[in-house]
Amino acid sequence: MLGGLGGFGGLFDLAAAGFQSPILVAATDGVGTKLRVATALSRHETIGIDLVAMCVNDIIVQGAEPLFFLDYFATGRLDVETAKDVVAGIATGCTEAGCALIGGETAEMPGMYGEGDYDLAGFAIGAAERGQLLTGERVTPGDVILGLASNGAHANGFSLIRRIVADAGVSFDAPAPFDATQSLGEALLRPTRIYVKSTLDAIRSEKVKALAHITGGGLLENIPRVLPEGLVAKIDAGAWPYPALFRWLAAEGNVPAMEMARTFNCGIGMAVLVAPGDAAKVTADLQQGGETVYRIGEVAAGSAGPAAVQMEGVAAAWAG
């Protein structure tokens, strides 16, 4: 980073960061209606981590290292303590991702937001050396799919979550129906896991063929984004523990298993695709980086046309 905060634009020196012939990778995202849960509980200290995570996890799957981050905070009337908590969370997220927070914008817009409401957007820029991007084009039948455990619902599907909670008549500050040791709000506000530092070494070893961030669209729609046409990802739903949060949401909201897999991460926040001979080494490296890793499936040849996901064992693993 060049200069300090307070200018009209942030400056970053790619050469000083050690890049020789970089390709820039950009991502932008928000936190969605998870903000409603934070506002209801007046708990804003982790929502900034979600904001960073949703952006930098999308950058790392391209094989790029996140370099810097900017935020946009919009509200009707600025509450300083709320903003401090949010920005502190953003700073924490940037530290976890190893990127610089080089600027942002705070906008007061009376009449645009209700009392106490605010919205967030994040913008991240990363880089990879030319020729080292992950495109998924090297994925072939027989490749192993590793799943990295999620940290809960992350920041997806909260419109449905809030509807299920409302229909169930449970308040966010009540004990979670699936875990009496914490409130429902605490369980839902667990911040999105940031997978950057744990996956960078595996990426640089060139043993990773593709990564898929399991965000909106769930397992069914995100894994195909990194598969060549004509391939199918066969996922064993019993290969990892189905979290109690998702089991409760499915039962309470009468949500079919395949719709859960299309809406939520269902316990897997990142998919890592590797050759069979590299699976053990990559698993060990990711575990050393702090991840809980499951071997959740493999890539197979499918019919001609767009790539797809085939969920196996869902009825047995996710029932009840």
Disulfide bonds with the S-S distance in Angstrom:
none
